[in-house]
Amino acid sequence: MSDGLDLFKSGIKGIAPGAFENMDQLERLDLGRNELTELKASTFRGLRRLRELTLRANDIREIAAGAFLGLRALEFLDLSDNTRNHETDLKPGCFAGLGKLRELKLGHNYINSFQDGVFRDLTSLEMLDLKGMWGYVGLGCVHAFAAGLSTAVACSDNYNYEQTAPFFAGNYRMDYAQAVSYCASLGAGAEIAVIESADENERARRACGRSACWLGLEEVGGDVSTPAESQIWRWCDGSEAAYLNWDLAQGEPQNKNKTSGNGERWIFDKRNAIMNCCGTTDVDSDGEWRAFLGEWEDAKPLCRLFRPRVWLGWHNQWGSHCGTG
């Protein structure tokens, strides 16, 4: 028997139990562009040497727990482009037994959530492709990590996370407190962005895109009259801001304390910070920072995943992640 079986576009609507029992020499199986709608437990039992399995462009709406049991040698699995008009339901445990899987393609599917632990059994996974995901949420790598995907996995999605990791920008503008809460709600150790180097700032800039984005930077002490050179800024977890990228050409960080031409008094003690200015549209963020009022709802949350806590000394001990107390 050949080590490969091509059943691409063969009109297959279902797979009978035990269909592959006598094919234990098979290493590659292509079931792409058929009419499969579900994968039941142990569907592929008997394919103990299979290394590559392609199931793209079917209409698979449910993948049961244990669907791939027995595929202990599988390294590549393509489940992309299965549902657009119907949601695909990935049951917890659906990837059980795939301890050698290295690459998983789930893009171009209609999936609204990743249930906790759905990726738990993928201990050797190196690459996850989520490009082109459909659904109300717009799932991406950050949602996969929150569901338990190992942070060592190289992940790609509609948000270009492969170029922005570990930073991720939300879709909607809000005030600073809401941004902190939003990032914390993502799980996976996410927090409002802390940036520690020029390289990280470039990745954050890419994540921010064509919008103003909140940073986790806060002024300590001072007031509206404190000049820029005397202001003290720390990250919201209490750690020192050793790297800064203020828009110095505009005198940042600056407050506003002046009287307009018609006698109106403007007093803004700006104690938070954003990347890019004022929600400029159709222009990518320049990556420079400006002081901002926390109650203004003019910036998107810029979140950072997986940042270890920092030691703040014996008095404060371990610093909390921003927004977690």
Secondary structure per residue as TSV (DSSP state, phi and psi in degrees):
chain	resnum	aa	ss	phi	psi
A	1	M	-	360.0	140.4
A	2	S	-	-64.7	155.2
A	3	D	S	-83.6	0.6
A	4	G	E	-131.2	145.4
A	5	L	E	-133.0	118.6
A	6	D	E	-102.9	107.5
A	7	L	-	-116.5	27.3
A	8	F	T	-60.5	133.1
A	9	K	T	50.3	54.2
A	10	S	-	-108.1	7.1
A	11	G	-	74.1	20.1
A	12	I	-	-75.0	125.7
A	13	K	-	-104.8	-17.2
A	14	G	-	-163.6	161.7
A	15	I	-	-120.3	117.7
A	16	A	-	-70.9	146.8
A	17	P	T	-55.5	133.9
A	18	G	T	79.0	10.8
A	19	A	T	-61.7	-25.8
A	20	F	T	-111.4	16.8
A	21	E	T	-58.1	-34.7
A	22	N	T	-103.9	27.7
A	23	M	-	-123.6	43.0
A	24	D	T	-74.2	-3.4
A	25	Q	T	-93.9	-7.6
A	26	L	-	-67.8	134.6
A	27	E	-	-115.1	-23.1
A	28	R	E	-135.4	132.8
A	29	L	E	-137.1	123.3
A	30	D	E	-112.3	110.8
A	31	L	-	-115.1	25.1
A	32	G	T	-67.1	151.4
A	33	R	T	52.3	48.9
A	34	N	S	-108.5	-155.3
A	35	E	-	-124.2	30.5
A	36	L	-	-68.3	137.9
A	37	T	-	-117.2	-15.1
A	38	E	E	-154.9	157.6
A	39	L	E	-124.3	113.6
A	40	K	-	-87.0	169.6
A	41	A	T	-57.7	137.1
A	42	S	T	58.8	30.0
A	43	T	T	-54.7	-36.0
A	44	F	T	-107.4	25.3
A	45	R	T	-56.9	132.8
A	46	G	T	109.3	-17.5
A	47	L	-	-93.0	60.3
A	48	R	T	-70.8	-16.6
A	49	R	T	-105.8	2.2
A	50	L	-	-63.3	130.0
A	51	R	-	-110.1	-27.8
A	52	E	E	-131.9	128.6
A	53	L	E	-132.4	120.8
A	54	T	E	-111.5	122.5
A	55	L	-	-128.4	20.2
A	56	R	T	-68.4	153.9
A	57	A	T	61.1	37.4
A	58	N	S	-98.4	-148.2
A	59	D	-	-137.3	47.5
A	60	I	-	-74.3	115.7
A	61	R	-	-104.0	-18.5
A	62	E	E	-144.7	132.8
A	63	I	E	-120.2	110.3
A	64	A	-	-73.9	159.1
A	65	A	T	-58.6	133.8
A	66	G	T	77.8	15.1
A	67	A	T	-59.6	-30.0
A	68	F	T	-110.6	17.3
A	69	L	T	-58.8	136.5
A	70	G	T	101.5	-16.1
A	71	L	-	-90.6	58.1
A	72	R	T	-72.1	-12.3
A	73	A	T	-101.9	-1.6
A	74	L	-	-64.3	131.5
A	75	E	-	-116.1	-23.5
A	76	F	E	-134.5	127.9
A	77	L	E	-135.5	121.3
A	78	D	E	-111.8	108.1
A	79	L	-	-114.4	20.7
A	80	S	-	-74.2	159.2
A	81	D	S	57.3	44.4
A	82	N	-	-99.0	-40.5
A	83	T	-	-136.5	134.1
A	84	R	S	-124.8	-35.3
A	85	N	S	-96.8	-14.0
A	86	H	S	-130.3	145.5
A	87	E	-	-76.8	140.0
A	88	T	-	-89.8	129.0
A	89	D	E	-106.1	109.8
A	90	L	E	-93.1	105.7
A	91	K	-	-72.5	142.6
A	92	P	T	-53.8	133.7
A	93	G	T	87.9	3.6
A	94	C	T	-66.7	-24.2
A	95	F	T	-101.6	16.2
A	96	A	T	-59.3	139.2
A	97	G	T	90.3	-3.6
A	98	L	-	-97.9	52.8
A	99	G	T	-69.0	-14.0
A	100	K	T	-108.4	2.7
A	101	L	-	-63.5	130.2
A	102	R	-	-109.2	-29.8
A	103	E	E	-135.9	130.3
A	104	L	E	-129.1	126.8
A	105	K	E	-111.9	116.4
A	106	L	-	-121.5	6.0
A	107	G	-	-65.6	163.2
A	108	H	S	58.3	40.9
A	109	N	-	-122.3	157.5
A	110	Y	B	-96.6	96.0
A	111	I	-	-131.4	125.5
A	112	N	-	-94.7	-16.5
A	113	S	-	-160.9	151.7
A	114	F	-	-104.4	118.0
A	115	Q	-	-71.9	149.0
A	116	D	T	-53.7	131.7
A	117	G	T	83.1	2.0
A	118	V	T	-63.4	-25.8
A	119	F	T	-101.1	9.1
A	120	R	T	-59.2	-35.9
A	121	D	T	-83.9	-3.4
A	122	L	-	-89.6	67.3
A	123	T	T	-74.5	-17.3
A	124	S	T	-109.1	4.9
A	125	L	-	-61.8	133.9
A	126	E	-	-112.9	-31.3
A	127	M	E	-137.1	133.4
A	128	L	E	-127.2	123.2
A	129	D	E	-105.9	115.0
A	130	L	-	-117.1	20.6
A	131	K	T	-62.0	137.7
A	132	G	T	77.7	21.7
A	133	M	-	-66.1	141.3
A	134	W	B	-104.7	170.0
A	135	G	S	124.7	168.2
A	136	Y	S	-67.3	-34.7
A	137	V	S	-83.0	-31.5
A	138	G	-	71.4	59.6
A	139	L	-	-57.7	143.9
A	140	G	-	-144.2	-169.2
A	141	C	H	-59.1	-38.6
A	142	V	H	-60.4	-34.8
A	143	H	H	-73.9	-34.1
A	144	A	H	-67.0	-42.2
A	145	F	H	-62.8	-40.4
A	146	A	H	-64.0	-26.4
A	147	A	T	-87.3	2.6
A	148	G	T	113.0	1.1
A	149	L	-	-61.3	135.8
A	150	S	-	-60.1	137.7
A	151	T	T	-71.7	-7.4
A	152	A	T	-81.3	-10.4
A	153	V	S	-76.9	134.6
A	154	A	E	-80.2	116.8
A	155	C	E	-118.8	139.8
A	156	S	E	-125.7	145.5
A	157	D	-	-154.9	-172.9
A	158	N	T	-66.8	-19.0
A	159	Y	T	-92.0	6.3
A	160	N	-	56.8	41.8
A	161	Y	H	-58.9	-27.6
A	162	E	H	-62.8	-21.9
A	163	Q	H	-100.6	-13.5
A	164	T	H	-115.2	-9.0
A	165	A	T	-52.8	135.5
A	166	P	T	-97.2	26.3
A	167	F	E	-101.7	148.3
A	168	F	E	-150.1	129.1
A	169	A	E	-103.2	137.2
A	170	G	-	-70.4	171.6
A	171	N	S	-90.4	-18.1
A	172	Y	S	-125.6	151.7
A	173	R	-	-82.8	147.3
A	174	M	B	-161.9	176.2
A	175	D	-	-83.7	177.1
A	176	Y	H	-65.0	-44.7
A	177	A	H	-61.4	-40.4
A	178	Q	H	-66.2	-36.1
A	179	A	H	-65.2	-42.5
A	180	V	H	-60.0	-45.0
A	181	S	H	-65.5	-40.4
A	182	Y	H	-59.9	-48.7
A	183	C	H	-62.4	-43.5
A	184	A	H	-62.7	-31.9
A	185	S	H	-70.7	-15.2
A	186	L	T	-71.7	-18.8
A	187	G	-	75.2	-164.4
A	188	A	T	55.4	29.7
A	189	G	T	73.0	18.1
A	190	A	-	-70.4	148.5
A	191	E	E	-151.9	166.6
A	192	I	E	-59.2	145.1
A	193	A	-	-59.2	130.9
A	194	V	-	-115.9	126.2
A	195	I	-	-118.9	126.8
A	196	E	-	-118.6	2.1
A	197	S	S	-162.8	167.6
A	198	A	H	-65.0	-35.8
A	199	D	H	-64.3	-43.6
A	200	E	H	-65.0	-37.1
A	201	N	H	-62.9	-36.0
A	202	E	H	-67.2	-40.4
A	203	R	H	-66.4	-39.2
A	204	A	H	-65.2	-38.5
A	205	R	H	-60.9	-42.3
A	206	R	H	-64.0	-40.0
A	207	A	H	-65.8	-38.3
A	208	C	H	-66.4	-37.8
A	209	G	-	63.9	-133.8
A	210	R	S	-97.5	58.1
A	211	S	S	-159.1	161.7
A	212	A	-	-80.5	142.9
A	213	C	E	-133.5	138.2
A	214	W	E	-71.1	138.6
A	215	L	E	-108.9	161.0
A	216	G	E	-87.4	34.5
A	217	L	E	-98.3	133.1
A	218	E	E	-134.4	140.6
A	219	E	E	-77.5	137.5
A	220	V	E	-108.2	122.3
A	221	G	S	69.8	-162.6
A	222	G	-	70.6	177.7
A	223	D	-	-153.4	-168.7
A	224	V	T	-61.9	-23.3
A	225	S	T	-92.2	-3.1
A	226	T	-	-72.3	122.0
A	227	P	-	-68.7	160.4
A	228	A	G	-55.7	-42.5
A	229	E	G	-70.4	-13.6
A	230	S	G	-106.0	-4.5
A	231	Q	-	-74.5	144.9
A	232	I	E	-114.2	124.1
A	233	W	E	-121.5	135.5
A	234	R	E	-132.5	158.4
A	235	W	E	-72.0	155.0
A	236	C	T	-67.9	-10.0
A	237	D	T	-89.2	3.3
A	238	G	S	95.2	-5.8
A	239	S	-	-78.0	155.9
A	240	E	B	-70.1	139.8
A	241	A	-	-87.7	81.8
A	242	A	-	-72.7	-28.6
A	243	Y	-	-109.7	131.8
A	244	L	-	-135.6	149.7
A	245	N	-	-139.5	51.9
A	246	W	B	-63.8	151.3
A	247	D	-	-78.4	84.5
A	248	L	G	-66.4	-28.7
A	249	A	G	-63.0	-26.8
A	250	Q	G	-99.8	10.5
A	251	G	T	76.9	19.4
A	252	E	S	-75.3	149.5
A	253	P	S	-83.1	130.5
A	254	Q	-	-129.7	144.9
A	255	N	-	-95.5	-179.5
A	256	K	E	-128.6	121.9
A	257	N	E	-147.5	82.9
A	258	K	E	-152.7	170.3
A	259	T	E	-111.5	130.9
A	260	S	-	-74.7	173.0
A	261	G	T	-61.9	-26.7
A	262	N	T	-95.2	13.4
A	263	G	S	89.0	1.5
A	264	E	-	-77.3	133.5
A	265	R	E	-90.0	128.8
A	266	W	E	-113.9	115.1
A	267	I	E	-129.4	107.7
A	268	F	E	-127.1	109.0
A	269	D	-	-92.2	94.4
A	270	K	-	-84.7	110.7
A	271	R	-	-112.7	6.2
A	272	N	E	-126.6	-179.0
A	273	A	E	-144.4	149.2
A	274	I	E	-127.1	159.4
A	275	M	E	-96.3	133.7
A	276	N	S	75.4	163.8
A	277	C	S	-103.6	122.9
A	278	C	T	58.2	29.5
A	279	G	T	70.0	31.7
A	280	T	-	-55.0	130.1
A	281	T	S	-96.6	150.6
A	282	D	S	61.9	20.6
A	283	V	S	-134.6	124.3
A	284	D	-	-60.4	147.5
A	285	S	-	-55.3	140.0
A	286	D	-	-86.0	-5.2
A	287	G	S	83.7	-3.0
A	288	E	-	-88.8	157.8
A	289	W	E	-108.9	150.2
A	290	R	E	-137.4	147.0
A	291	A	E	-68.4	148.5
A	292	F	E	-151.2	153.4
A	293	L	-	-80.6	128.7
A	294	G	T	-62.1	-26.8
A	295	E	T	-84.3	-7.1
A	296	W	-	-73.9	133.2
A	297	E	-	-99.8	54.3
A	298	D	-	-117.9	12.5
A	299	A	B	-140.5	152.2
A	300	K	E	-87.6	155.3
A	301	P	E	-74.4	130.6
A	302	L	E	-106.7	115.2
A	303	C	E	-107.5	154.6
A	304	R	E	-125.2	135.9
A	305	L	-	-102.1	147.3
A	306	F	-	61.7	42.3
A	307	R	-	-93.7	122.8
A	308	P	-	-61.3	149.2
A	309	R	-	-66.5	155.3
A	310	V	-	-113.4	149.9
A	311	W	B	-82.1	122.4
A	312	L	-	-106.0	12.6
A	313	G	-	100.5	166.7
A	314	W	T	-67.3	-24.8
A	315	H	T	-71.3	-49.8
A	316	N	T	-94.2	-17.0
A	317	Q	-	56.9	-138.1
A	318	W	B	-77.7	129.8
A	319	G	-	-73.4	142.1
A	320	S	-	-78.4	156.5
A	321	H	-	-65.7	149.5
A	322	C	T	-58.8	135.8
A	323	G	T	83.4	0.7
A	324	T	-	-112.6	7.5
A	325	G	-	92.9	360.0
